[in-house]
Amino acid sequence: MSQYAEPVSMIAMSRLAVLLFAAFALACTPSYKPGLPPGSPFADQSTLAFPQSAATGDVSDHDAWLWFRTNAEEDVRVSWNPDGRIDAASTTVHTSRAQDFTATVHLDGLSPATRYRYRVEVVRGAPTGVDGQFTTAPAPNASTNEVFLWSADIGGQQRCRRDQAGYPIFDVMLKSEPAFVLLLGDLIYSDDRCPSPPNAPGADFVATRLDEYRAKHRYQHEDAALQRLLSAVPVSVMWDDHEVRNNFAGPVEPLMPAGRQALFEFWPIARTGEPTRLYRTIRRGANLQVFILDTRQYRHPNSEKDGPQKSMLGPAQRAWLLEELRRSTATWKVVASSVPLANPKGGTLQLPGNDSWAMGNDGTGFHHELRSIIDALREHRIQNVVWLAGDVHYAQVATFDPDGDGEIDFYEAVAGPLSAAPAKPLPQQPALHPSTLYAEGGFLNFGRATVTPESLRLEIVDEQGVVRFTHTIQPRVGKP
C-alpha cells in the first residue's frame, strides 16, 4: 500500500474515470452473451477469446466433432470427459488466419448414450474459455426413445439477428431438450443484405468472396440464442443454395468453392476422408438412421431438360444412398433433403428451371432421378422411409403413393423458415400421388420428431412453442 493517501476529491475523480471507462467498454462490447443454455451447470465466463462460442456436430455412438473459433491466432486446449468424471481427455490445436481462426476437433473413443462435458480454452496467459456438453447416440442395437428437431432458412429476406432479440426461436427449440438438431440449409443468406437497423450490424452486404462468406457465418454464430442451443445440443448441418447464391448448381458455379470452404470452416461437419464430401449418414440406436443428402454440389443446372442423364445427387451419392438404405437395419430411415420432393420451386431469370425434385411445368426438374430412387426402394423392399426437407418457407406433411395402389409408400415433412420471409403453401406436383395431411404458411417454425420402437411422431412447432400439427406413424413390417 502507498504511504501517501489521496485526497478525497482525487479518489472520487479516479472512481468516476473508472466508471466512465467501464461504460465505454460496455458500449463497445458486442451484445451477444456466452453460449450457455438456461440452467447450464457451467459457470458464466467471458467469451472474448471465443466470440462465436463452440458447437458439436455429427455425434455418433463413439465420436463427435467439436467446433470453435478464436479471435486471433491461438494455441487452444480442448478437454472432454463423461459427466461426473474428473479425469478428462485433452488435446491442443492451433488456430490460424488461413482458416479464419476456426478449428474442428475429432473426439473419438467415446461411450454410447453418455453425456460429455467439454472445455475449450486458450493456452497462453490467464485461461479464458467456453464450456459445453453433448450426449452420444445410443449403440446401434439399443432400442430407445429420442426427440430430434429439423428446420432451415436463417436470416433471409432481411429477417436477420434483431439488435436485442437476435434469433429467439433457438431458445424455443432448446426447450424441447432434443437429442440433436438437423439444420437443412440456408444457414446464411449470402446473396441477401441484413440492414441495420432493425438488424444487428455486420451483414449488410452480398457475399461473393471467401472473406465475405466467412463474415456471414460469423454473424450467425454471434447470436446468443444460437450459441445457447449449440453449446447444449449436437447439430448435423447441410447446405442449400443461399450458402453460395440462389438456386446454384455446383459443377457450373464459380462461387461454389468459396462458399463450400466457409461452410466447412464454420460448422462441425464430420470429415469422411473425401475433402469436399458433405453427404453422410448417422446411426441413432436400433430405431433411427439419418441419411443427409447434398443436393447442391453435384447437381445439373435446373434449366436442363429432365431425363435419365440429369441428376441432383450425382451417380456416386445416389449409389451410396441406395446401398446405405438397403443395408440399414434401423426401424426408421430418415432421408434429409434440403429441397422438397413434390413442391415446384421456380427459378429466376438468371437461373431458370425448377429447383426442387418435382417436375416443373416446363418439364425441367429432377423427377426422373427421384423416381428411379423410389423404384429402387420398392424393389429392395425398403420400408419406413420418411423424407425431411426445408427451403420453401412453409410447413407441410404429406403421404406418397407413387404406384397408385392405395398404400402409403413413404412420408415427407417440410419445416421452416427459422427466420426468413414466410411463404404461402403451393399445390404439390401430382406425379407421385401425394396426399397433403397438413400445409400452413405465414409463420416461423421447426419440425419435431419423436422416435420410439413403436412409432414416429411428427410435429410442427411455431416460434412461440405452440404445436400446430401432429401426426403419428406406425412402422410397417413384412413386404410392402
Secondary structure as the mmCIF struct_conf table of DSSP 4:
data_model
#
loop_
_struct_conf.conf_type_id
_struct_conf.id
_struct_conf.beg_label_comp_id
_struct_conf.beg_label_asym_id
_struct_conf.beg_label_seq_id
_struct_conf.end_label_comp_id
_struct_conf.end_label_asym_id
_struct_conf.end_label_seq_id
BEND BEND1 GLN A 3 TYR A 4
HELX_LH_PP_P HELX_LH_PP_P1 ALA A 5 PRO A 7
HELX_RH_AL_P HELX_RH_AL_P1 VAL A 8 CYS A 28
BEND BEND2 THR A 29 THR A 29
BEND BEND3 SER A 31 SER A 31
TURN_TY1_P TURN_TY1_P1 PRO A 38 GLY A 39
BEND BEND4 PRO A 41 PHE A 42
HELX_LH_PP_P HELX_LH_PP_P2 ALA A 43 ASP A 44
TURN_TY1_P TURN_TY1_P2 LEU A 48 ALA A 49
TURN_TY1_P TURN_TY1_P3 PRO A 51 GLN A 52
STRN STRN1 ALA A 54 GLY A 57
BEND BEND5 ASP A 58 ASP A 58
BEND BEND6 ASP A 61 HIS A 62
STRN STRN2 ALA A 64 ARG A 69
BEND BEND7 ASN A 71 GLU A 73
STRN STRN3 GLU A 74 PRO A 82
TURN_TY1_P TURN_TY1_P4 ASP A 83 GLY A 84
STRN STRN4 ALA A 89 THR A 95
HELX_RH_3T_P HELX_RH_3T_P1 ARG A 97 GLN A 99
TURN_TY1_P TURN_TY1_P5 ASP A 100 PHE A 101
STRN STRN5 THR A 102 LEU A 107
BEND BEND8 GLY A 109 GLY A 109
HELX_LH_PP_P HELX_LH_PP_P3 LEU A 110 SER A 111
TURN_TY1_P TURN_TY1_P6 PRO A 112 ALA A 113
STRN STRN6 ARG A 115 VAL A 122
BEND BEND9 VAL A 123 ALA A 126
STRN STRN7 GLY A 129 THR A 135
HELX_LH_PP_P HELX_LH_PP_P4 THR A 136 ALA A 139
TURN_TY1_P TURN_TY1_P7 PRO A 140 ASN A 141
STRN STRN8 GLU A 146 SER A 151
STRN STRN9 ILE A 154 ILE A 154
BEND BEND10 GLY A 155 GLY A 155
TURN_TY1_P TURN_TY1_P8 GLN A 157 GLN A 158
STRN STRN10 ARG A 162 ARG A 162
TURN_TY1_P TURN_TY1_P9 ASP A 163 ALA A 165
STRN STRN11 GLY A 166 GLY A 166
TURN_TY1_P TURN_TY1_P10 PRO A 168 PRO A 168
HELX_RH_AL_P HELX_RH_AL_P2 ILE A 169 LEU A 174
TURN_TY1_P TURN_TY1_P11 LYS A 175 SER A 176
BEND BEND11 ALA A 179 ALA A 179
STRN STRN12 PHE A 180 LEU A 184
BEND BEND12 GLY A 185 GLY A 185
BEND BEND13 LEU A 187 ILE A 188
TURN_TY1_P TURN_TY1_P12 SER A 190 ASP A 191
BEND BEND14 ASP A 192 ASP A 192
STRN STRN13 CYS A 194 CYS A 194
TURN_TY1_P TURN_TY1_P13 SER A 196 PRO A 198
STRN STRN14 ASN A 199 ASN A 199
HELX_LH_PP_P HELX_LH_PP_P5 ALA A 200 ALA A 200
BEND BEND15 PRO A 201 GLY A 202
STRN STRN15 ALA A 203 ALA A 203
BEND BEND16 PHE A 205 PHE A 205
BEND BEND17 ARG A 209 ARG A 209
HELX_RH_AL_P HELX_RH_AL_P3 LEU A 210 HIS A 221
TURN_TY1_P TURN_TY1_P14 GLU A 222 GLU A 222
HELX_RH_AL_P HELX_RH_AL_P4 ALA A 224 ALA A 232
BEND BEND18 VAL A 233 VAL A 233
STRN STRN16 VAL A 235 MET A 238
BEND BEND19 ASP A 241 ASP A 241
TURN_TY1_P TURN_TY1_P15 HIS A 242 VAL A 244
BEND BEND20 ARG A 245 ARG A 245
TURN_TY1_P TURN_TY1_P16 ASN A 246 ASN A 247
HELX_RH_3T_P HELX_RH_3T_P2 GLY A 250 VAL A 252
TURN_TY1_P TURN_TY1_P17 PRO A 254 LEU A 255
HELX_RH_AL_P HELX_RH_AL_P5 MET A 256 PHE A 266
BEND BEND21 TRP A 267 TRP A 267
BEND BEND22 GLY A 273 GLU A 274
TURN_TY1_P TURN_TY1_P18 PRO A 275 THR A 276
STRN STRN17 ARG A 280 ARG A 284
TURN_TY1_P TURN_TY1_P19 GLY A 285 ASN A 287
STRN STRN18 LEU A 288 ILE A 292
BEND BEND23 ARG A 296 ARG A 296
TURN_TY1_P TURN_TY1_P20 GLN A 297 TYR A 298
HELX_LH_PP_P HELX_LH_PP_P6 ARG A 299 PRO A 301
TURN_TY1_P TURN_TY1_P21 ASN A 302 SER A 303
BEND BEND24 GLU A 304 GLU A 304
STRN STRN19 LYS A 305 LYS A 305
HELX_LH_PP_P HELX_LH_PP_P7 ASP A 306 ASP A 306
BEND BEND25 GLY A 307 GLY A 307
TURN_TY1_P TURN_TY1_P22 PRO A 308 GLN A 309
BEND BEND26 MET A 312 LEU A 313
HELX_RH_AL_P HELX_RH_AL_P6 PRO A 315 ARG A 327
BEND BEND27 THR A 331 THR A 331
STRN STRN20 TRP A 332 ALA A 336
BEND BEND28 SER A 338 VAL A 339
BEND BEND29 LEU A 341 ALA A 342
BEND BEND30 LEU A 349 LEU A 351
BEND BEND31 GLY A 353 GLY A 353
BEND BEND32 SER A 356 ALA A 358
HELX_LH_PP_P HELX_LH_PP_P8 MET A 359 GLY A 360
TURN_TY1_P TURN_TY1_P23 ASN A 361 ASP A 362
BEND BEND33 GLY A 363 GLY A 363
STRN STRN21 THR A 364 THR A 364
BEND BEND34 GLY A 365 PHE A 366
HELX_RH_AL_P HELX_RH_AL_P7 HIS A 367 GLU A 379
TURN_TY1_P TURN_TY1_P24 HIS A 380 ARG A 381
STRN STRN22 VAL A 385 ALA A 389
BEND BEND35 ASP A 391 TYR A 394
STRN STRN23 ALA A 395 PHE A 400
TURN_TY1_P TURN_TY1_P25 PRO A 402 ASP A 403
BEND BEND36 ASP A 405 GLU A 407
STRN STRN24 PHE A 410 VAL A 414
BEND BEND37 LEU A 418 LEU A 418
STRN STRN25 SER A 419 SER A 419
BEND BEND38 ALA A 420 ALA A 420
HELX_LH_PP_P HELX_LH_PP_P9 PRO A 427 GLN A 429
HELX_RH_3T_P HELX_RH_3T_P3 PRO A 430 LEU A 432
STRN STRN26 PRO A 434 GLU A 440
BEND BEND39 GLY A 442 PHE A 443
STRN STRN27 ASN A 445 VAL A 451
BEND BEND40 PRO A 453 GLU A 454
STRN STRN28 LEU A 456 ASP A 462
TURN_TY1_P TURN_TY1_P26 GLU A 463 GLN A 464
BEND BEND41 GLY A 465 GLY A 465
STRN STRN29 VAL A 467 ILE A 473
HELX_LH_PP_P HELX_LH_PP_P10 GLN A 474 ARG A 476
BEND BEND42 GLY A 478 GLY A 478
#
